[in-house]
């Protein structure tokens, strides 16, 4: 690895020299047309913007907030910031005012780069509150023609300043690039904040470069790969995937026209490599199931039959057992008539490897995609490790583990069952938070906060967050995430929150998937007026109860978990929402917050004769406005096995 450039400005220059102008570095779809940029174009765009920032007074170690959907200009801005020795701070594009204020203020950003009017408006509201924020730069000028401020500048205008500045200071750019060291901070990536305010994770050029090259080596990926850049830029997964690995390999990243056209644009590109959190795979599965429900009777029956065959075959493959001839023949028939067309429709026909990461994925969901012939694998990592701890190997797949340690990683389990590791990606520390750094990083070992163990095969198995794993009153282990993931295999369940710590049994809150359940209700001529009205229909309770019974049946077959079957449940009156603080931007449940906010609902689950409960909840809109809603939620018992 030491033979390669180790800072991203140097890697960019290296790529511009080694790849021909015909090689696409990044593409963007705009107005239905794909626009390609070579590595030479990439460098030129970055250089002009970096020099423009310098003309505006950008200094070494200055911070620049970046917010918006995946756009070449935002990646160029990120690289330009690094070329001057600055530190980019990506933000979640759907974050509300309070969240943005905290991060922009805490990270001490002097500059901000926004995609469009929506994101610019958010930052402009912060300008008066955070005096340190000096300049806001925007890419898409639509709707901004009448915005007149000296501190509000167009991306192209900054580049024009850069071209002029470059003529006056011809050596400035390379002098700055050459002064950057591999162990300088290259990024501050804020955590999702499941237990409080997010923390700013400081990561160096060397860490991201080493981990990116480790990922590439693991699966023999190179400059010929095509990937979709559609994940939030604030998530470490996108930074490693669409920036770190793209730079270190030279492969092409493709920015879709919008978040709503990802699958359509993906079909046109035919990516060879995909990286997505479980919620993406869950959403795709839901859409598949909705379409199958709407299809002809013969097609539904054929799909169900061949999926059962495919699951049998995949279980044999995972166990490295011989597949019976009959099942092999049936699988090939299913692949020809159903699986291949479906995979092609998803834009995944050319996929060499697909990864899921961010949090645990339900074993049933994982096996579903592998049954279709998609080489889906699991990896385990955290923001604090550049997402690089363990990865599954081809031929050694297990739906309930996350593979052996990655290249250069050591893993050990503490006496309390917590996963500790040393990784090339282990972060420097939390920005302005030495106390939290000392708690997380000890003698080079990073405390993950996850409970897990190493299997006999040397693979890491994650049970749940260590603080969330507990016991029922009878001593049965209670791992809420494991139960919730099983529930989310149902296309009608979007989110679930399981309760049971120090309780006699497990009770759950369930968020219905409004789109899927609405589609189901409409086909049965079941009238409803809103999410709350639909969720409280007896027929919908019956529908969800079927899914819970399947989960209970599965849990009953596990000796350790059979007593953790679900006994009572209620359907939530609204979707759990990051704007209301109930889940993070990466859709992780903030359990402590939910428990405090909905304590009366939890109590109702554990009052055997309680059949309904009143709820009054505050809902927050993206612009910060709030409203209050009231509802009566039904509480139901469910059979166990």
URTA-V568856 format. One record per pair of residues at least 6 apart in sequence whose ideal C-beta (glycine too) atoms are under 8 Angstrom apart, sorted by sequence separation. I is the first residue (numbers start at 1). J is the second residue. D is the distance in whole Angstrom. If there is no record, write none. Layout:
<<I:J:D> <I:J:D>>
This chain:
<<5:11:5> <19:25:8> <28:34:7> <29:35:8> <58:64:8> <68:74:5> <81:87:7> <82:88:7> <114:120:4> <127:133:6> <138:144:6> <166:172:7> <192:198:6> <193:199:8> <215:221:7> <216:222:7> <231:237:6> <232:238:6> <233:239:7> <245:251:7> <246:252:8> <256:262:5> <316:322:7> <317:323:7> <343:349:6> <348:354:7> <370:376:5> <381:387:3> <392:398:7> <405:411:5> <413:419:6> <414:420:6> <430:436:5> <440:446:6> <441:447:8> <454:460:6> <455:461:6> <463:469:6> <471:477:6> <472:478:5> <487:493:5> <488:494:7> <500:506:4> <528:534:4> <534:540:6> <555:561:5> <556:562:5> <576:582:4> <577:583:7> <578:584:6> <583:589:5> <584:590:6> <604:610:5> <620:626:5> <621:627:8> <4:11:7> <27:34:5> <28:35:5> <81:88:5> <92:99:7> <126:133:6> <165:172:7> <166:173:7> <191:198:5> <231:238:4> <246:253:5> <292:299:7> <293:300:7> <316:323:5> <369:376:4> <381:388:5> <382:389:7> <396:403:7> <413:420:7> <430:437:5> <440:447:5> <453:460:8> <454:461:7> <471:478:6> <488:495:7> <499:506:7> <500:507:7> <521:528:6> <555:562:6> <576:583:5> <578:585:5> <582:589:7> <583:590:6> <595:602:6> <619:626:7> <5:13:8> <27:35:7> <37:45:7> <66:74:6> <95:103:8> <104:112:7> <114:122:8> <144:152:8> <190:198:4> <191:199:5> <257:265:6> <292:300:6> <295:303:8> <316:324:8> <323:331:8> <343:351:8> <379:387:7> <381:389:5> <396:404:8> <411:419:7> <412:420:5> <429:437:4> <439:447:7> <452:460:6> <453:461:6> <469:477:7> <470:478:5> <488:496:6> <498:506:6> <499:507:5> <582:590:6> <604:612:8> <618:626:5> <619:627:5> <5:14:5> <27:36:5> <28:37:8> <91:100:6> <114:123:6> <127:136:7> <190:199:7> <229:238:7> <233:242:8> <256:265:4> <340:349:8> <380:389:5> <381:390:8> <392:401:8> <411:420:7> <412:421:7> <452:461:6> <469:478:7> <487:496:4> <498:507:8> <499:508:7> <528:537:7> <555:564:6> <556:565:6> <578:587:8> <581:590:6> <604:613:4> <618:627:7> <619:628:7> <4:14:8> <15:25:7> <26:36:8> <27:37:7> <78:88:5> <123:133:8> <190:200:5> <191:201:6> <231:241:7> <256:266:7> <313:323:5> <356:366:7> <366:376:6> <379:389:8> <380:390:5> <392:402:7> <393:403:6> <411:421:5> <430:440:8> <452:462:4> <453:463:8> <469:479:5> <498:508:5> <499:509:8> <518:528:7> <555:565:5> <618:628:5> <619:629:6> <26:37:5> <53:64:8> <66:77:6> <77:88:7> <112:123:5> <189:200:8> <190:201:7> <231:242:7> <242:253:5> <254:265:7> <292:303:5> <316:327:8> <379:390:7> <380:391:8> <391:402:8> <392:403:4> <393:404:7> <410:421:6> <451:462:7> <452:463:6> <468:479:7> <484:495:8> <497:508:7> <526:537:7> <582:593:6> <617:628:7> <24:36:4> <25:37:6> <66:78:6> <78:90:7> <91:103:6> <124:136:7> <188:200:5> <189:201:5> <229:241:8> <366:378:7> <379:391:4> <390:402:5> <391:403:5> <409:421:6> <410:422:5> <429:441:7> <450:462:5> <451:463:5> <468:480:6> <484:496:4> <496:508:5> <497:509:4> <581:593:5> <582:594:6> <601:613:6> <616:628:6> <617:629:6> <24:37:7> <25:38:6> <64:77:7> <91:104:8> <123:136:5> <141:154:6> <188:201:7> <229:242:4> <378:391:8> <379:392:7> <390:403:5> <391:404:8> <409:422:7> <450:463:8> <451:464:6> <468:481:7> <483:496:8> <484:497:7> <496:509:7> <521:534:6> <526:539:6> <552:565:4> <576:589:7> <600:613:6> <616:629:7> <617:630:8> <24:38:6> <25:39:4> <89:103:7> <138:152:7> <188:202:6> <189:203:6> <227:241:7> <313:327:5> <377:391:7> <378:392:5> <390:404:6> <409:423:5> <427:441:7> <450:464:7> <451:465:7> <484:498:5> <496:510:5> <551:565:8> <552:566:6> <600:614:8> <601:615:6> <616:630:5> <617:631:8> <23:38:6> <89:104:8> <136:151:6> <138:153:8> <139:154:8> <187:202:8> <188:203:8> <227:242:7> <254:269:5> <312:327:6> <313:328:7> <354:369:7> <377:392:4> <390:405:5> <391:406:5> <408:423:7> <409:424:7> <426:441:7> <450:465:6> <451:466:4> <464:479:4> <483:498:5> <495:510:8> <496:511:7> <524:539:7> <551:566:7> <582:597:7> <600:615:7> <615:630:7> <22:38:7> <23:39:7> <25:41:7> <26:42:6> <120:136:6> <135:151:5> <136:152:5> <137:153:5> <138:154:6> <139:155:5> <187:203:5> <389:405:7> <390:406:6> <405:421:8> <408:424:5> <449:465:6> <450:466:6> <463:479:5> <464:480:7> <465:481:7> <495:511:4> <518:534:6> <521:537:7> <581:597:8> <614:630:7> <615:631:5> <21:38:5> <25:42:5> <64:81:5> <134:151:6> <135:152:8> <136:153:7> <137:154:7> <138:155:7> <185:202:5> <186:203:6> <254:271:7> <361:378:7> <377:394:8> <389:406:6> <406:423:7> <449:466:6> <464:481:5> <480:497:7> <493:510:6> <494:511:5> <514:531:5> <517:534:6> <598:615:7> <614:631:8> <615:632:8> <20:38:8> <89:107:5> <120:138:5> <135:153:6> <137:155:6> <185:203:7> <186:204:6> <309:327:6> <313:331:5> <388:406:6> <426:444:7> <449:467:7> <451:469:5> <464:482:6> <480:498:4> <493:511:7> <494:512:7> <517:535:8> <521:539:8> <548:566:5> <576:594:8> <614:632:6> <615:633:6> <19:38:7> <21:40:6> <62:81:8> <104:123:8> <119:138:8> <185:204:6> <186:205:4> <227:246:7> <375:394:7> <390:409:7> <427:446:8> <463:482:7> <480:499:7> <493:512:7> <494:513:4> <512:531:8> <521:540:7> <613:632:7> <614:633:8> <19:39:5> <89:109:6> <184:204:6> <354:374:6> <356:376:6> <377:397:7> <389:409:6> <426:446:5> <478:498:8> <480:500:7> <492:512:6> <493:513:6> <494:514:8> <514:534:7> <597:617:8> <612:632:5> <613:633:5> <105:126:8> <109:130:8> <112:133:6> <117:138:8> <137:158:6> <183:204:5> <184:205:6> <187:208:7> <263:284:8> <309:330:5> <310:331:6> <354:375:6> <355:376:8> <356:377:8> <357:378:7> <388:409:7> <390:411:7> <487:508:7> <492:513:6> <548:569:6> <612:633:6> <62:84:8> <64:86:6> <66:88:6> <93:115:7> <100:122:6> <104:126:6> <110:132:6> <111:133:8> <114:136:6> <116:138:7> <182:204:7> <183:205:7> <186:208:6> <251:273:8> <309:331:6> <353:375:5> <354:376:5> <355:377:6> <356:378:6> <357:379:5> <380:402:4> <389:411:7> <422:444:5> <478:500:4> <491:513:6> <512:534:7> <612:634:5> <613:635:6> <16:39:5> <58:81:8> <63:86:7> <64:87:7> <66:89:7> <67:90:7> <100:123:8> <109:132:7> <110:133:7> <111:134:7> <112:135:7> <114:137:7> <115:138:8> <116:139:7> <117:140:7> <124:147:8> <182:205:5> <183:206:6> <351:374:6> <352:375:7> <354:377:7> <355:378:7> <356:379:8> <357:380:7> <378:401:8> <379:402:6> <380:403:7> <422:445:6> <423:446:7> <478:501:6> <483:506:7> <487:510:7> <512:535:5> <517:540:6> <520:543:7> <611:634:7> <612:635:6> <15:39:4> <16:40:5> <60:84:7> <61:85:6> <62:86:5> <63:87:5> <64:88:5> <65:89:5> <66:90:5> <67:91:4> <69:93:6> <105:129:8> <108:132:6> <109:133:6> <110:134:5> <111:135:5> <112:136:5> <113:137:5> <114:138:5> <115:139:5> <116:140:4> <120:144:6> <127:151:7> <181:205:8> <182:206:4> <221:245:7> <225:249:7> <227:251:6> <229:253:4> <306:330:7> <310:334:6> <351:375:7> <353:377:6> <355:379:5> <357:381:6> <378:402:5> <379:403:7> <421:445:7> <422:446:7> <484:508:8> <492:516:5> <545:569:8> <611:635:6> <59:84:8> <60:85:4> <61:86:7> <62:87:7> <63:88:8> <64:89:7> <65:90:8> <66:91:7> <67:92:8> <68:93:6> <97:122:7> <101:126:6> <105:130:5> <110:135:7> <111:136:8> <112:137:7> <113:138:8> <114:139:7> <115:140:6> <117:142:6> <180:205:7> <215:240:7> <226:251:7> <227:252:7> <228:253:8> <229:254:6> <230:255:8> <306:331:8> <309:334:6> <378:403:7> <420:445:5> <421:446:6> <483:508:7> <491:516:5> <492:517:5> <544:569:7> <610:635:6> <16:42:7> <58:84:6> <60:86:7> <61:87:7> <63:89:5> <65:91:6> <67:93:6> <93:119:7> <100:126:6> <104:130:6> <111:137:7> <113:139:8> <116:142:7> <117:143:4> <223:249:5> <225:251:4> <226:252:5> <227:253:5> <228:254:5> <229:255:5> <230:256:6> <348:374:6> <377:403:7> <420:446:7> <517:543:7> <12:39:7> <15:42:8> <16:43:4> <45:72:7> <49:76:6> <53:80:6> <59:86:8> <95:122:8> <105:132:8> <116:143:8> <117:144:5> <120:147:7> <182:209:7> <222:249:6> <223:250:4> <224:251:7> <225:252:7> <227:254:7> <229:256:8> <306:333:7> <307:334:8> <370:397:7> <379:406:8> <420:447:6> <421:448:7> <544:571:6> <15:43:8> <45:73:8> <49:77:6> <53:81:7> <58:86:6> <67:95:8> <97:125:6> <101:129:6> <124:152:7> <212:240:6> <221:249:6> <222:250:8> <223:251:5> <226:254:7> <228:256:6> <306:334:3> <420:448:7> <451:479:8> <472:500:6> <478:506:7> <492:520:7> <512:540:7> <50:79:8> <97:126:8> <101:130:7> <104:133:6> <211:240:6> <216:245:6> <222:251:7> <230:259:7> <305:334:8> <310:339:7> <343:372:6> <370:399:8> <418:447:6> <419:448:4> <473:502:6> <604:633:8> <12:42:7> <13:43:6> <46:76:5> <50:80:4> <54:84:6> <81:111:8> <215:245:6> <221:251:7> <342:372:6> <343:373:6> <357:387:6> <418:448:7> <470:500:7> <471:501:8> <472:502:8> <473:503:7> <474:504:7> <541:571:6> <605:635:6> <12:43:6> <45:76:5> <49:80:4> <50:81:8> <53:84:6> <208:239:7> <306:337:7> <343:374:6> <418:449:7> <419:450:5> <470:501:4> <471:502:7> <472:503:6> <473:504:5> <540:571:7> <570:601:7> <604:635:5> <120:152:7> <208:240:7> <212:244:4> <216:248:6> <230:262:5> <306:338:5> <339:371:8> <367:399:5> <389:421:5> <418:450:7> <419:451:7> <470:502:7> <472:504:7> <512:544:7> <601:633:7> <46:79:5> <47:80:8> <50:83:4> <53:86:8> <67:100:8> <211:244:7> <212:245:5> <216:249:5> <306:339:7> <339:372:5> <340:373:7> <366:399:5> <412:445:7> <414:447:8> <418:451:6> <419:452:5> <472:505:7> <12:46:6> <42:76:7> <46:80:5> <50:84:5> <228:262:7> <241:275:5> <339:373:6> <389:423:6> <417:451:5> <472:506:7> <510:544:6> <570:604:7> <37:72:6> <201:236:8> <208:243:8> <209:244:7> <212:247:7> <213:248:5> <302:337:7> <303:338:6> <388:423:5> <417:452:7> <536:571:7> <570:605:7> <47:83:7> <77:113:4> <208:244:5> <212:248:4> <302:338:6> <355:391:8> <363:399:4> <385:421:7> <388:424:7> <417:453:7> <535:571:4> <569:605:7> <42:79:8> <46:83:6> <212:249:8> <228:265:7> <363:400:5> <386:423:7> <388:425:4> <535:572:7> <536:573:8> <568:605:5> <580:617:8> <65:103:7> <209:247:8> <228:266:5> <237:275:6> <335:373:6> <385:423:4> <386:424:8> <387:425:7> <535:573:6> <568:606:8> <580:618:7> <65:104:5> <74:113:6> <209:248:6> <386:425:3> <413:452:7> <580:619:6> <581:620:8> <73:113:8> <237:277:7> <385:425:4> <413:453:6> <508:548:8> <580:620:5> <74:115:6> <228:269:7> <353:394:8> <385:426:6> <386:427:8> <413:454:7> <419:460:7> <532:573:5> <579:620:4> <65:107:7> <73:115:8> <113:155:7> <235:277:8> <381:423:8> <384:426:7> <385:427:7> <531:573:8> <532:574:7> <573:615:6> <577:619:7> <579:621:7> <28:71:7> <226:269:6> <228:271:5> <384:427:5> <411:454:7> <419:462:7> <531:574:6> <570:613:7> <574:617:7> <577:620:7> <579:622:6> <28:72:5> <63:107:5> <65:109:4> <71:115:6> <190:234:7> <226:270:7> <227:271:5> <231:275:7> <381:425:7> <383:427:8> <531:575:7> <573:617:7> <63:108:5> <64:109:6> <67:112:7> <68:113:8> <189:234:7> <226:271:5> <227:272:7> <231:276:7> <574:619:7> <26:72:5> <63:109:4> <64:110:7> <65:111:7> <66:112:8> <67:113:7> <68:114:6> <69:115:6> <225:271:8> <226:272:5> <227:273:5> <228:274:7> <231:277:8> <417:463:8> <63:110:7> <64:111:4> <65:112:4> <66:113:5> <67:114:6> <68:115:2> <189:236:5> <225:272:5> <226:273:7> <227:274:7> <62:110:5> <63:111:8> <64:112:7> <65:113:7> <67:115:7> <68:116:7> <224:272:8> <225:273:5> <227:275:8> <418:466:5> <26:75:7> <62:111:7> <64:113:6> <318:367:8> <411:460:6> <417:466:7> <189:239:7> <416:466:7> <68:119:5> <492:543:6> <493:544:7> <58:110:7> <67:119:5> <187:239:6> <221:273:6> <315:367:7> <318:370:8> <417:469:8> <492:544:6> <58:111:6> <314:367:6> <317:370:8> <404:457:8> <219:273:8> <288:342:7> <401:455:6> <404:458:5> <490:544:8> <493:547:6> <56:111:8> <67:122:7> <404:459:6> <405:460:7> <492:547:6> <574:629:7> <67:123:7> <311:367:6> <314:370:5> <384:440:7> <401:457:8> <403:459:6> <404:460:7> <573:629:7> <311:368:8> <314:371:5> <384:441:8> <398:455:8> <402:459:7> <403:460:7> <490:547:4> <53:111:7> <65:123:7> <313:371:7> <401:459:4> <402:460:5> <489:547:8> <506:564:5> <508:566:6> <573:631:4> <389:448:8> <398:457:8> <401:460:6> <402:461:7> <506:565:7> <507:566:7> <510:569:6> <512:571:6> <77:137:7> <311:371:5> <401:461:4> <402:462:6> <487:547:7> <490:550:8> <505:565:8> <506:566:5> <507:567:7> <508:568:8> <509:569:7> <510:570:7> <511:571:8> <512:572:8> <573:633:6> <307:368:8> <310:371:4> <385:446:6> <396:457:7> <398:459:6> <400:461:6> <487:548:7> <505:566:8> <506:567:6> <507:568:4> <508:569:5> <509:570:6> <510:571:5> <511:572:5> <514:575:7> <572:633:7> <284:346:7> <310:372:7> <384:446:6> <505:567:4> <507:569:6> <508:570:8> <510:572:6> <571:633:7> <396:459:7> <505:568:7> <509:572:5> <570:633:5> <571:634:7> <307:371:7> <382:446:8> <487:551:6> <500:564:7> <511:575:5> <570:634:7> <74:139:7> <486:551:5> <511:576:6> <570:635:5> <73:139:4> <382:448:6> <569:635:8> <570:636:7> <12:79:6> <392:459:8> <568:635:6> <569:636:6> <71:139:6> <483:551:7> <486:554:6> <498:566:8> <568:636:7> <390:459:8> <486:555:7> <568:637:6> <569:638:6> <9:79:7> <390:460:5> <567:637:7> <568:638:7> <8:79:6> <12:83:8> <68:139:7> <389:460:8> <567:638:6> <483:555:7> <566:638:6> <9:82:6> <567:640:6> <8:82:5> <9:83:4> <274:348:7> <566:640:8> <7:82:8> <281:356:6> <320:395:8> <565:640:4> <271:347:7> <565:641:7> <57:134:8> <267:344:8> <270:347:7> <271:348:8> <274:351:6> <77:155:7> <267:345:7> <269:347:7> <272:350:5> <273:351:7> <276:354:7> <278:356:6> <56:135:6> <267:346:8> <268:347:8> <270:349:6> <271:350:7> <272:351:6> <273:352:6> <274:353:8> <275:354:8> <276:355:7> <277:356:7> <279:358:8> <318:397:5> <482:561:8> <497:576:8> <562:641:8> <266:346:7> <267:347:4> <270:350:4> <271:351:7> <272:352:5> <273:353:6> <274:354:4> <275:355:5> <276:356:6> <277:357:6> <278:358:7> <281:361:6> <285:365:6> <317:397:8> <318:398:7> <380:460:6> <495:575:7> <107:188:6> <266:347:3> <273:354:8> <274:355:7> <277:358:3> <278:359:6> <318:399:7> <483:564:7> <494:575:7> <495:576:5> <73:155:5> <265:347:8> <266:348:8> <275:357:7> <277:359:7> <278:360:7> <380:462:6> <479:561:8> <107:190:8> <263:346:7> <264:347:8> <278:361:4> <282:365:6> <285:368:6> <477:560:6> <483:566:7> <263:347:6> <278:362:7> <281:365:6> <285:369:8> <476:560:8> <477:561:7> <556:640:7> <476:561:7> <479:564:8> <509:594:8> <556:641:4> <478:564:6> <552:638:7> <103:190:5> <278:365:7> <476:563:4> <477:564:7> <552:639:7> <281:369:7> <476:564:5> <495:583:7> <552:640:5> <553:641:6> <474:563:6> <509:598:7> <549:638:7> <552:641:6> <83:173:7> <548:638:5> <549:639:7> <85:176:6> <106:197:8> <472:563:7> <545:636:7> <84:176:5> <472:564:7> <495:587:8> <497:589:6> <509:601:7> <83:176:6> <107:200:6> <541:634:6> <545:638:6> <83:177:6> <85:179:6> <106:200:7> <495:589:7> <497:591:7> <85:180:5> <102:197:6> <103:198:7> <281:376:8> <507:602:7> <536:631:7> <541:636:6> <102:198:7> <499:595:8> <536:632:8> <56:153:8> <83:180:8> <90:187:8> <103:200:8> <497:594:6> <508:605:8> <532:629:7> <536:633:7> <82:180:7> <87:185:5> <89:187:8> <507:605:3> <536:634:6> <85:184:7> <87:186:7> <88:187:6> <89:188:5> <90:189:7> <91:190:8> <99:198:8> <507:606:6> <532:631:5> <87:187:7> <88:188:8> <89:189:8> <87:188:6> <89:190:7> <56:158:7> <360:462:6> <504:606:8> <55:158:8> <499:602:6> <503:606:6> <82:186:6> <360:464:8> <52:157:8> <53:158:7> <56:161:7> <484:589:8> <49:155:7> <52:158:4> <55:161:4> <499:605:6> <52:159:5> <55:162:6> <52:160:7> <54:162:7> <49:158:6> <52:161:4> <53:162:8> <55:164:7> <49:159:5> <51:161:7> <52:162:3> <55:165:4> <48:159:4> <51:162:3> <54:165:6> <89:200:8> <480:591:8> <48:160:8> <50:162:7> <51:163:7> <49:162:6> <52:165:7> <45:159:7> <48:162:4> <51:165:5> <47:162:7> <48:163:6> <51:166:5> <54:169:8> <60:176:8> <48:166:7> <51:169:8> <54:172:6> <47:166:7> <60:179:8> <237:357:6> <365:485:7> <51:172:7> <237:358:6> <360:481:6> <368:489:8> <51:173:6> <54:176:8> <359:481:7> <360:482:7> <363:485:8> <364:486:7> <50:173:6> <82:205:8> <235:358:7> <362:485:3> <363:486:8> <365:488:7> <468:591:6> <61:185:8> <226:350:8> <361:485:7> <362:486:6> <365:489:5> <63:188:7> <360:485:6> <364:489:4> <47:173:5> <50:176:8> <362:488:6> <225:352:8> <362:489:5> <221:352:8> <221:353:8> <219:352:7> <219:353:5> <93:232:6> <92:232:5> <93:233:8> <93:234:8> <90:232:8> <92:234:5> <244:386:8> <90:233:4> <91:234:5> <92:235:8> <90:234:4> <236:381:8> <236:382:8> <240:386:6> <236:383:4> <240:387:5> <240:388:7> <90:239:7> <236:386:7> <237:387:6> <236:387:5> <75:229:8> <78:233:8> <75:233:8> <70:229:4> <74:233:6> <70:230:6> <70:231:8> <70:233:6> <13:177:7> <68:233:8> <78:243:7> <10:177:7> <66:233:6> <75:242:7> <9:177:4> <70:238:7> <75:243:6> <7:177:8> <10:180:8> <9:180:6> <70:242:7> <7:180:5> <215:388:7> <218:391:6> <7:181:7> <211:385:8> <214:388:6> <7:182:6> <211:386:4> <218:393:8> <219:394:8> <6:182:4> <211:387:7> <215:391:8> <7:184:7> <211:388:4> <8:186:6> <75:253:8> <208:386:6> <7:186:7> <207:386:5> <201:383:5> <72:255:6> <201:384:5> <203:386:6> <71:255:6> <70:255:5> <69:255:8> <70:256:7> <218:406:7> <69:258:7> <218:407:7> <69:259:6> <217:407:6> <215:406:8> <191:383:5> <214:406:6> <191:384:8> <214:407:5> <189:383:5> <214:408:6> <8:205:6> <7:205:4> <11:209:7> <210:408:7> <6:205:6> <6:206:5> <8:208:7> <23:223:7> <8:209:7> <290:491:7> <7:209:8> <289:491:4> <6:209:5> <26:229:8> <288:491:8> <5:209:8> <19:223:7> <285:489:8> <4:209:7> <286:491:4> <282:488:6> <285:491:6> <278:485:8> <1:209:8> <286:494:8> <1:210:6> <4:213:7> <214:424:7> <39:250:7> <1:213:6> <211:423:7> <282:494:8> <211:424:6> <210:424:4> <211:425:4> <210:425:7> <207:424:6> <208:425:7> <207:425:5> <207:426:7> <26:246:8> <34:254:8> <207:427:7> <25:246:7> <203:425:7> <203:427:6> <204:428:6> <25:250:7> <27:252:7> <29:254:8> <32:257:7> <202:427:6> <203:428:7> <290:515:7> <294:519:7> <26:252:7> <27:253:8> <28:254:8> <29:255:7> <31:257:8> <201:427:5> <202:428:4> <290:516:5> <293:519:7> <23:250:7> <25:252:7> <26:253:5> <27:254:5> <28:255:4> <29:256:6> <30:257:7> <202:429:6> <286:513:6> <289:516:7> <293:520:7> <359:586:8> <24:252:5> <25:253:8> <26:254:8> <27:255:7> <29:257:4> <202:430:7> <358:586:6> <23:252:8> <26:255:7> <201:430:6> <202:431:6> <286:515:7> <290:519:5> <294:523:8> <359:588:6> <200:430:6> <201:431:8> <286:516:5> <293:523:7> <19:250:6> <199:430:4> <200:431:3> <15:247:7> <18:250:7> <29:261:8> <199:431:8> <200:432:7> <200:433:7> <34:268:8> <199:433:6> <8:243:8> <12:247:6> <15:250:5> <8:244:8> <11:247:5> <29:265:5> <11:248:7> <199:436:6> <8:247:6> <29:268:8> <27:269:8> <185:428:7> <188:431:5> <4:248:7> <279:586:8> <279:587:5> <277:586:7> <277:587:8> <107:431:6> <106:431:7> <106:432:7> <234:585:7> <235:586:6> <232:585:7> <232:586:8> <194:584:6> <193:584:6> <192:584:4> <192:585:6> <192:586:5> <194:588:5> <194:589:8> <195:590:7> <192:588:6> <194:590:5> <193:590:8> <194:591:8> <195:592:6> <96:579:5> <94:578:7> <99:585:8> <95:585:6> <94:585:7> <92:585:4> <96:620:7> <96:622:6> <97:623:7> <98:624:7> <96:623:8> <97:624:5> <94:622:7> <96:624:6>>
